[in-house]
């Protein structure tokens, strides 16, 4: 996501607070936010995938995904 798109998200947020948005602007804001969140998640996942745990004995292992909680 480039600076122009982030600026547009912020512009729409300010306008929503000040005077409200048209239905088209609301849809644009939702689409931009969804794109921003998807890219943020992708970048965070890549960062977490690169983490390596070093044990006291010097061995290393990659960070593992946590199992989701079991629903009862």
VENNORPE-V30258 format. One record per run of one state. SS is the DSSP state (hx for helix, st for strand, lp for the rest). FROM is the first residue (numbers start at 0). TO is the last residue. If there is no record, write none. Layout:
SS|FROM|TO / SS|FROM|TO
This chain:
lp|0|1 / hx|2|17 / lp|18|21 / hx|22|48 / lp|49|50 / st|51|53 / lp|54|58 / st|59|61 / lp|62|71
